[in-house]
């Protein structure tokens, strides 16, 4: 399926006369690297990294690095690779908790535009499993399920002047998003890792969520493969930072 991504990107380069005429060498070597070498590199692959999972990771990475134009090219390929419309929407929705609405709104609009062009009726079936009365307790339970028993009571912990942030993390970040249908904890933690790695400057949170990935069943080798597949979109420094955080988290989990 990712051969189609290479074909789609080649058509993009050819349709953009400026790039085709001014940057032909770049177009050739980048396309060969990102859509051939990276995808087929044994060290950058894992049995759990099928085309749909790879697509979800790349979509999350493109949102994290604000790659809207590339996202518009990637989303149709992701849908053709087996990512469902619900899964694609859940990736976009969850990004709000980690990047903020201001940076995610263009991706919500672009997703709706692409869905409409493919005849996907909106709105999609609702995925919420909580109510305003249950979201806080459900969010705390999600934190416990993902990070461990030490998260019980987290919403009421910490300095009084910032305790409301801990409350919001429980009822909003986890209660509103992680409790939704469409994606299980393993996929939600994988895309969170991609959001954090792509935007950079979030290494403490990246290490914490690398540890959460390990606890919900995403192995170190799988996470390194995910980050490796996302490298063409975020560059080497953020990729190496992410791998360092994954390695540190693995050390902490093994203690």
C-alpha positions as CSV (number, residue, x, y, z in Angstrom):
1,X,0.0,0.0,0.0
2,X,2.9,2.4,0.7
3,X,3.9,2.0,-3.0
4,X,0.8,4.0,-3.6
5,X,2.1,6.7,-1.2
6,X,5.2,7.0,-3.3
7,X,3.1,7.2,-6.5
8,X,0.9,9.8,-5.0
9,X,3.9,11.9,-3.9
10,X,5.4,11.6,-7.3
11,X,2.2,12.9,-8.8
12,X,2.3,15.8,-6.3
13,X,5.8,16.7,-7.3
14,X,4.9,16.6,-11.0
15,X,1.8,18.7,-10.5
16,X,3.8,21.3,-8.6
17,X,5.7,22.8,-11.5
18,X,7.8,25.0,-9.2
19,X,9.2,22.0,-7.3
20,X,9.5,19.8,-10.4
21,X,11.4,22.5,-12.2
22,X,13.5,24.0,-9.4
23,X,14.2,21.0,-7.2
24,X,14.2,17.8,-9.3
25,X,17.2,16.2,-7.5
26,X,15.7,16.8,-4.1
27,X,12.4,15.4,-5.2
28,X,14.0,12.2,-6.4
29,X,16.3,11.5,-3.4
30,X,13.7,12.5,-0.7
31,X,11.0,10.4,-2.4
32,X,13.3,7.4,-2.7
33,X,14.3,7.7,1.0
34,X,11.0,8.5,2.7
35,X,8.7,6.3,0.6
36,X,11.0,3.4,-0.2
37,X,14.1,3.0,2.0
38,X,12.5,4.0,5.3
39,X,9.5,1.8,4.7
40,X,11.5,-1.2,3.7
41,X,14.4,-0.9,6.2
42,X,14.4,-4.1,8.4
43,X,15.7,-2.1,11.4
44,X,12.9,0.3,11.1
45,X,10.1,-2.3,11.1
46,X,8.3,-4.5,13.6
47,X,5.7,-7.3,13.3
48,X,3.1,-5.0,14.9
49,X,3.8,-2.2,12.5
50,X,1.4,-3.0,9.7
51,X,0.4,-0.4,7.0
52,X,-2.6,0.9,9.0
53,X,-0.6,1.3,12.2
54,X,2.3,3.0,10.3
55,X,-0.3,5.3,8.7
56,X,-1.8,6.3,12.1
57,X,1.7,7.1,13.5
58,X,2.5,9.2,10.5
59,X,-0.8,11.1,10.6
60,X,-0.2,11.9,14.3
61,X,3.4,13.0,13.5
62,X,2.2,15.3,10.8
63,X,-0.3,16.9,13.1
64,X,2.4,17.2,15.8
65,X,4.9,19.0,13.4
66,X,2.1,21.0,11.7
67,X,2.6,19.4,8.3
68,X,-0.9,20.2,7.0
69,X,0.0,19.9,3.3
70,X,1.6,16.5,3.8
71,X,-1.3,15.4,6.0
72,X,-3.7,16.1,3.2
73,X,-1.6,13.8,1.0
74,X,-1.2,11.1,3.7
75,X,-4.8,10.9,4.9
76,X,-6.3,9.3,1.7
77,X,-3.4,6.8,1.7
78,X,-4.1,6.0,5.4
79,X,-7.7,5.4,4.7
80,X,-6.8,3.1,1.8
81,X,-4.3,1.3,4.1
82,X,-7.1,0.3,6.5
83,X,-7.4,3.2,8.9
84,X,-11.1,3.7,9.5
85,X,-12.7,7.2,9.4
86,X,-13.4,6.9,13.1
87,X,-9.7,6.1,13.9
88,X,-8.6,9.0,11.8
89,X,-11.0,11.4,13.5
90,X,-9.9,10.1,17.0
91,X,-6.3,10.9,16.1
92,X,-7.2,14.4,15.3
93,X,-9.4,14.9,18.3
94,X,-6.8,13.5,20.8
95,X,-4.2,15.9,19.3
96,X,-6.1,18.8,20.9
97,X,-5.0,17.6,24.4
98,X,-1.3,17.6,23.4
99,X,-1.0,20.5,20.9
100,X,-4.0,22.7,21.7
101,X,-7.1,23.6,19.6
102,X,-5.3,26.5,17.8
103,X,-2.9,24.1,16.1
104,X,-5.3,21.3,15.5
105,X,-8.3,23.2,14.0
106,X,-6.8,23.3,10.5
107,X,-6.5,19.5,10.6
108,X,-10.1,19.0,11.7
109,X,-11.2,21.1,8.7
110,X,-8.8,19.3,6.3
111,X,-10.0,15.9,7.5
112,X,-13.7,16.9,7.0
113,X,-12.8,18.2,3.5
114,X,-11.1,14.9,2.5
115,X,-13.9,12.8,4.0
116,X,-16.5,14.8,2.0
117,X,-14.5,14.3,-1.2
118,X,-14.6,10.5,-0.5
119,X,-18.3,10.4,0.3
120,X,-17.8,9.8,4.0
121,X,-20.9,11.1,5.7
122,X,-20.5,13.4,8.7
123,X,-20.9,13.5,11.6
124,X,-19.5,10.0,12.3
125,X,-21.0,7.8,14.9
126,X,-20.4,9.2,18.4
127,X,-17.6,7.6,20.4
128,X,-18.1,9.1,23.8
129,X,-18.5,6.7,26.7
130,X,-18.8,9.2,29.6
131,X,-21.1,12.0,30.8
132,X,-20.3,15.2,32.6
133,X,-20.9,13.4,35.8
134,X,-18.7,10.3,35.1
135,X,-15.8,11.7,33.1
136,X,-13.6,12.6,36.1
137,X,-13.8,9.1,37.6
138,X,-13.4,7.4,34.2
139,X,-10.4,9.6,33.5
140,X,-8.8,8.7,36.8
141,X,-9.3,5.0,36.0
142,X,-7.8,5.5,32.6
143,X,-4.7,7.1,34.2
144,X,-4.5,4.2,36.6
145,X,-4.9,1.6,33.9
146,X,-2.2,3.3,31.8
147,X,0.4,4.6,34.3
148,X,-0.3,2.6,37.4
149,X,-1.9,2.7,40.8
150,X,0.1,5.7,41.9
151,X,-2.2,7.8,39.7
152,X,-5.1,7.3,42.1
153,X,-5.9,10.6,43.6
154,X,-3.6,12.5,41.2
155,X,-6.4,15.1,40.4
156,X,-6.3,16.2,44.1
157,X,-2.5,16.3,44.4
158,X,0.2,18.8,44.0
159,X,0.5,22.5,45.0
160,X,-2.8,24.2,45.4
161,X,-2.1,26.9,42.9
162,X,-1.6,24.4,40.1
163,X,-3.9,21.6,41.3
164,X,-6.5,22.5,38.7
165,X,-4.2,21.4,36.0
166,X,-4.0,17.9,37.5
167,X,-7.8,17.9,37.7
168,X,-8.0,18.8,34.0
169,X,-5.5,16.1,33.1
170,X,-7.8,13.6,34.8
171,X,-11.2,14.7,33.6
172,X,-10.4,16.3,30.3
173,X,-7.2,14.8,28.8
174,X,-8.1,11.2,30.0
175,X,-11.8,11.5,30.8
176,X,-12.8,13.2,27.6
177,X,-10.4,11.6,25.2
178,X,-8.9,8.3,26.4
179,X,-12.3,6.9,27.3
180,X,-13.7,7.3,23.8
181,X,-14.2,4.4,21.4
182,X,-12.4,4.0,18.1
183,X,-8.8,3.5,19.5
184,X,-7.6,1.3,22.3
185,X,-5.0,2.3,24.9
186,X,-2.1,0.9,22.9
187,X,-3.0,3.0,19.8
188,X,-3.8,6.1,21.9
189,X,-0.4,5.9,23.7
190,X,1.4,5.4,20.4
191,X,-0.1,8.5,18.8
192,X,0.5,10.5,21.9
193,X,4.2,9.5,21.6
194,X,4.1,10.8,18.0
195,X,2.5,14.1,19.0
196,X,5.1,14.7,21.7
197,X,8.1,13.6,19.6
198,X,7.0,15.7,16.6
199,X,6.5,19.0,18.4
200,X,9.7,18.7,20.4
201,X,10.5,20.4,23.7
202,X,8.3,17.9,25.6
203,X,11.0,15.4,26.7
204,X,9.8,14.9,30.3
205,X,6.3,14.1,29.0
206,X,7.7,12.1,26.1
207,X,9.6,9.9,28.6
208,X,6.5,9.5,30.7
209,X,4.4,8.4,27.8
210,X,7.1,6.1,26.5
211,X,6.9,4.4,29.8
212,X,3.1,4.3,29.5
213,X,3.4,2.7,26.1
214,X,5.6,0.0,27.5
215,X,3.1,-0.6,30.3
216,X,0.1,-1.0,27.9
217,X,2.0,-3.5,25.7
218,X,4.0,-1.5,23.1
219,X,7.5,-2.8,23.2
220,X,10.7,-0.8,23.0
221,X,11.5,-2.3,19.6
222,X,8.0,-1.3,18.4
223,X,8.3,2.3,19.6
224,X,11.7,2.7,18.0
225,X,10.3,1.4,14.7
226,X,7.4,3.9,15.0
227,X,9.7,6.8,15.6
228,X,12.0,5.6,12.8
229,X,9.1,5.6,10.3
230,X,8.2,9.1,11.4
231,X,11.8,10.4,11.0
232,X,11.4,11.9,7.5
233,X,8.7,14.2,8.8
234,X,10.4,15.5,11.9
235,X,14.1,15.2,11.2
236,X,17.0,13.6,13.0
237,X,17.3,15.7,16.2
238,X,13.7,15.1,17.3
239,X,14.0,11.5,16.3
240,X,17.1,10.9,18.3
241,X,15.6,12.8,21.3
242,X,12.6,10.5,21.1
243,X,14.7,7.4,21.0
244,X,16.7,8.6,24.0
245,X,13.4,9.1,25.9
246,X,12.2,5.6,24.9
247,X,15.5,4.1,26.1
248,X,15.3,6.0,29.4
249,X,11.8,4.9,29.9
250,X,12.7,1.3,29.2
251,X,15.4,1.5,31.9
252,X,13.0,2.8,34.4
253,X,10.4,0.2,33.7
254,X,13.0,-2.6,34.0
255,X,14.1,-1.5,37.5
